[in-house]
Amino acid sequence: MLMAATLMVAVPLDAGTSVDGPVRAGTGDTVTFTLTVDGTASYTADIPGGSVEPDFGIVDEEAEIEVTVPNTAGRHWLTVNFTFADGSEVVREWLIDVIEPYVFTARLVNNGDIDVNGLPVKFILNGETVNVTTVDLAAGEEKTVQYRHIEGLSSGRNTITVVLDAENDLVTLSTGTTSMTTVFYIGQADYSLSHWIMGLTLVIMTFGLIWVVRKPKRNYGRPRGRR
């Protein structure tokens, strides 16, 4: 006779409780997290070295909080404590890798006598568009636009290009153009400069070696021969 057995799997009471947000942020950045629960619960939230706004409140199925991460690079934990009407508590933690970002800036100038709104500014890193933002400039106004890059960069030569989608060059960069590319190096100096220095060093060493080999020997400690 065959006997059927049923495997009973207990479902955790906190299965419907979650914290969702970015896993990476730049030092001091403010990022958005979403809190989700099945039903309604109160919460408190904390991140050591940073801040949460609001750091306590009510979650009615879903709520958003703004988390300002610490100014110190490293791994930091966001902790959220949920409390339900029956007094039960659930603690959720979220690990954030806080990274010291590469900061790219561009100075914009409105050369006209009319306001410009919603001007697209594009940042292109090593040929790939990494950020597009819009800027408002009053007539004659100058403004600095910043992009904070928190992804890794390859060692050696890199390029960052800023492009303005401006009509009739009404708004330009501080260079007077609507596009500018800057070359920078990570982990080493300019290749051409380093090669030039290496070549010059090799030439100096070569002449030094020739001078040592061909240097006339002095007759120290020996009597002079008779004439």
RAVENUR-V609651 format. One record per residue. PHI is phi in degrees with one decimal (* if undefined). BURIAL is 1 if it has 9 or more other ideal C-beta (glycine too) atoms within 8 Angstrom, else 0. Layout:
PHI BURIAL
PHI BURIAL
This chain:
* 0
-87.1 0
-113.9 0
-93.3 0
-116.1 0
-107.9 0
-86.5 0
-92.8 0
-109.8 0
-76.5 0
-93.6 0
-58.5 0
-66.3 0
-96.7 0
-61.0 0
-93.3 0
-109.3 1
-149.3 0
-126.1 1
-128.7 0
-178.5 1
-70.4 0
-97.1 0
-142.0 0
-154.3 1
-82.4 1
-54.3 1
77.3 0
-68.6 1
-109.1 0
-126.7 1
-102.5 0
-119.6 1
-113.1 1
-101.3 1
-133.1 1
-138.8 1
-84.0 0
103.3 0
-135.0 1
-155.1 1
-90.2 1
-146.4 1
-131.0 0
-135.3 1
-154.1 0
-138.1 1
-56.7 0
86.9 0
-127.0 1
-151.6 0
-130.3 1
-135.1 0
-77.4 0
-87.2 1
-154.1 0
163.3 0
-117.2 0
-108.3 1
-103.1 0
73.5 0
-153.4 1
-153.3 1
-113.5 0
-129.7 1
-103.5 1
-110.9 1
-96.7 1
-78.4 1
-61.9 1
-84.1 0
-105.3 0
-66.9 0
144.1 0
-98.0 0
-129.2 1
-106.3 1
-95.6 1
-115.7 1
-122.9 1
-109.0 1
-98.2 1
-125.3 1
-98.1 1
-60.9 0
-83.3 0
90.8 0
-71.9 0
-126.6 0
-133.1 1
-110.3 0
-117.5 1
-125.4 1
-134.2 1
-89.4 0
-118.9 1
-85.1 1
-95.0 1
-122.1 1
-73.0 0
-82.6 1
-86.7 0
-107.7 0
-113.2 1
-127.3 0
-141.1 1
-99.0 1
-105.7 1
-132.5 1
-90.5 1
-84.5 0
-98.3 1
-108.9 0
-129.7 0
-73.9 0
-123.4 1
-119.5 0
67.7 0
-73.5 1
-73.3 1
-122.7 1
-114.6 1
-108.9 1
-119.0 1
-107.9 1
51.6 0
85.2 0
-117.1 0
-69.6 0
-111.9 1
-160.9 0
-131.8 0
-133.2 0
-118.5 0
-132.3 1
-106.9 1
-131.4 1
-74.0 0
-55.8 0
76.1 0
-80.7 0
-114.5 1
-148.6 0
-99.2 0
-108.9 1
-126.4 0
-127.7 1
-105.8 1
-98.2 1
-109.1 1
-85.9 0
-70.4 0
-120.8 1
-72.4 0
-68.3 0
103.7 1
-78.8 0
-134.7 1
-132.4 1
-126.4 1
-119.8 1
-110.7 1
-126.7 1
-104.9 1
-94.4 0
-105.9 1
-86.3 0
57.1 0
54.5 0
-63.9 1
-113.7 1
-131.0 1
-77.1 1
-63.1 1
-79.8 0
88.1 0
-114.9 0
-103.6 1
-150.1 1
-149.5 1
-116.8 0
-120.6 0
-99.0 0
-141.0 0
-122.0 1
-110.6 1
80.1 0
-164.8 0
-85.3 0
-56.6 0
-56.1 1
-62.7 0
-66.0 0
-65.4 1
-66.2 0
-63.6 0
-65.1 0
-63.0 0
-64.7 0
-63.7 0
-63.0 0
-63.5 0
-63.3 0
-61.6 0
-64.7 0
-65.6 0
-63.7 0
-64.6 0
-65.5 0
-62.4 0
-64.3 0
-66.8 0
-67.4 0
-93.9 0
-62.9 0
-65.1 0
-84.6 0
-90.3 0
-92.9 0
-76.2 0
78.6 0
-115.6 0
-67.1 0
-70.3 0
-70.1 0
-73.4 0
-83.6 0
